[in-house]
Amino acid sequence: MITPDEDVDGEMLCICRISIPTGYEVINRSRCDWEYVGTEHFENQSIEFNDYVLFDAGVLEWIESGKWKAFV
């Protein structure tokens, strides 16, 4: 399952369900790959969260609460 790309503060993001380990991947399609200096070449950047971290360890609740903003 992949969500359609959505513009979030100028970043094109989507969410994908992963199976091993089970969880979710957040994909950012708006970042330039600086490996190709002098060109505008974009590569997906992503981060994966397994189900345990999101649900059992409370990361999803922490994200939803906005408490993460204290670290930015």
Contacts in CASP RR format, 6 or more apart in sequence:
PFRMAT RR
TARGET T0000
AUTHOR 0000-0000-0000
METHOD contacts of the structure
MODEL  1
MITPDEDVDGEMLCICRISIPTGYEVINRSRCDWEYVGTEHFENQSIEFN
DYVLFDAGVLEWIESGKWKAFV
1 16 0 8 1.000
1 17 0 8 1.000
2 14 0 8 1.000
2 15 0 8 1.000
2 16 0 8 1.000
2 17 0 8 1.000
3 14 0 8 1.000
3 15 0 8 1.000
3 16 0 8 1.000
4 14 0 8 1.000
5 12 0 8 1.000
5 13 0 8 1.000
5 14 0 8 1.000
5 29 0 8 1.000
6 12 0 8 1.000
6 13 0 8 1.000
6 14 0 8 1.000
10 30 0 8 1.000
11 28 0 8 1.000
11 30 0 8 1.000
11 31 0 8 1.000
12 28 0 8 1.000
12 29 0 8 1.000
12 30 0 8 1.000
13 26 0 8 1.000
13 27 0 8 1.000
13 28 0 8 1.000
13 29 0 8 1.000
13 30 0 8 1.000
14 26 0 8 1.000
14 27 0 8 1.000
14 29 0 8 1.000
15 24 0 8 1.000
15 25 0 8 1.000
15 26 0 8 1.000
15 27 0 8 1.000
16 24 0 8 1.000
16 25 0 8 1.000
16 27 0 8 1.000
17 23 0 8 1.000
17 24 0 8 1.000
17 25 0 8 1.000
18 24 0 8 1.000
18 25 0 8 1.000
18 48 0 8 1.000
21 50 0 8 1.000
21 51 0 8 1.000
21 52 0 8 1.000
22 50 0 8 1.000
22 51 0 8 1.000
23 48 0 8 1.000
23 49 0 8 1.000
23 50 0 8 1.000
23 51 0 8 1.000
23 54 0 8 1.000
24 48 0 8 1.000
24 49 0 8 1.000
24 54 0 8 1.000
25 46 0 8 1.000
25 47 0 8 1.000
25 48 0 8 1.000
25 49 0 8 1.000
26 46 0 8 1.000
26 47 0 8 1.000
26 48 0 8 1.000
26 49 0 8 1.000
27 44 0 8 1.000
27 45 0 8 1.000
27 46 0 8 1.000
28 44 0 8 1.000
28 45 0 8 1.000
28 46 0 8 1.000
29 42 0 8 1.000
29 44 0 8 1.000
30 42 0 8 1.000
31 42 0 8 1.000
31 43 0 8 1.000
31 44 0 8 1.000
31 45 0 8 1.000
32 40 0 8 1.000
32 41 0 8 1.000
32 42 0 8 1.000
33 41 0 8 1.000
33 42 0 8 1.000
33 43 0 8 1.000
35 41 0 8 1.000
35 43 0 8 1.000
49 59 0 8 1.000
49 60 0 8 1.000
53 59 0 8 1.000
54 60 0 8 1.000
62 68 0 8 1.000
END
